[in-house]
Amino acid sequence: MLKSNHTLMYTKTALIILVISVFLGSCSEDEEPTVNPLVGTYTVSSATFINETTIIIDGNETTFPAGSDAVAFFTSLLYIGSPCQDPTKSAITLKESNELFLSCIGEDTEEKSGTWVDKSSEKELQLIVSITGISFPITITLQDYVITDGKLSGQISNFPMPKDTGKPIDQNNLQFVDINAEFSTVE
């Protein structure tokens, strides 16, 4: 009887040690942190007005119907203050630290321009951008965003644009328009 009690005790002890070592072994494995899929560098690949929009260009009032190309207007404000030698190489970079930078494709140049917040449960990406000439940061909210095939797309409501392109951008020369926007990732 004594021998079987010892055998039972050794078996229980060995089983407990085995369970503890398996538990500790599984806990000690470092899991790689998940990187937000929005982190990266983007260029504007398309932007269109959702509603009819009127802008004064060279002193003439011009009305753009819904669906009209808005890339030039969208990027001219988004990329104001870009440090790029060639403005056509301007991009935005979303860092893991939630900082937003204006960056330059093919150049080793970037400048912090704000922050970003991913509200993925609401499918919203907020870009809080400091724009040259405007004394307060602008929040650009990309709603119902979708990420597919290296593209980030969604709707931007209340994007600030100048009423008159011939005047300085300030609080008196702003209108807020709705835009469908698509960004392409830069490899």
Secondary structure as the mmCIF struct_conf table of DSSP 4:
data_model
#
loop_
_struct_conf.conf_type_id
_struct_conf.id
_struct_conf.beg_label_comp_id
_struct_conf.beg_label_asym_id
_struct_conf.beg_label_seq_id
_struct_conf.end_label_comp_id
_struct_conf.end_label_asym_id
_struct_conf.end_label_seq_id
HELX_RH_AL_P HELX_RH_AL_P1 LEU A 2 SER A 28
BEND BEND1 GLU A 29 GLU A 29
HELX_LH_PP_P HELX_LH_PP_P1 ASP A 30 ASN A 36
TURN_TY1_P TURN_TY1_P1 PRO A 37 LEU A 38
STRN STRN1 GLY A 40 PHE A 49
BEND BEND2 ILE A 50 ASN A 51
STRN STRN2 THR A 53 ILE A 57
TURN_TY1_P TURN_TY1_P2 ASP A 58 GLY A 59
STRN STRN3 ASN A 60 PHE A 64
TURN_TY1_P TURN_TY1_P3 ALA A 66 GLY A 67
STRN STRN4 ASP A 69 ASP A 69
HELX_RH_AL_P HELX_RH_AL_P2 VAL A 71 LEU A 78
TURN_TY1_P TURN_TY1_P4 TYR A 79 GLY A 81
BEND BEND3 GLN A 85 ASP A 86
HELX_RH_3T_P HELX_RH_3T_P1 PRO A 87 LYS A 89
STRN STRN5 SER A 90 LEU A 94
TURN_TY1_P TURN_TY1_P5 GLU A 96 SER A 97
BEND BEND4 ASN A 98 ASN A 98
STRN STRN6 GLU A 99 CYS A 104
TURN_TY1_P TURN_TY1_P6 ILE A 105 GLY A 106
BEND BEND5 GLU A 107 ASP A 108
STRN STRN7 GLU A 110 LYS A 119
HELX_RH_3T_P HELX_RH_3T_P2 SER A 120 GLU A 122
TURN_TY1_P TURN_TY1_P7 LYS A 123 LYS A 123
STRN STRN8 GLU A 124 VAL A 129
TURN_TY1_P TURN_TY1_P8 THR A 132 GLY A 133
BEND BEND6 SER A 135 PHE A 136
HELX_LH_PP_P HELX_LH_PP_P2 PRO A 137 PRO A 137
STRN STRN9 ILE A 138 THR A 148
TURN_TY1_P TURN_TY1_P9 ASP A 149 GLY A 150
STRN STRN10 LYS A 151 PRO A 162
BEND BEND7 LYS A 163 LYS A 163
STRN STRN11 ASP A 164 ASP A 164
TURN_TY1_P TURN_TY1_P10 THR A 165 GLY A 166
BEND BEND8 LYS A 167 LYS A 167
BEND BEND9 ASP A 170 ASP A 170
HELX_RH_3T_P HELX_RH_3T_P3 GLN A 171 ASN A 173
STRN STRN12 LEU A 174 THR A 185
#
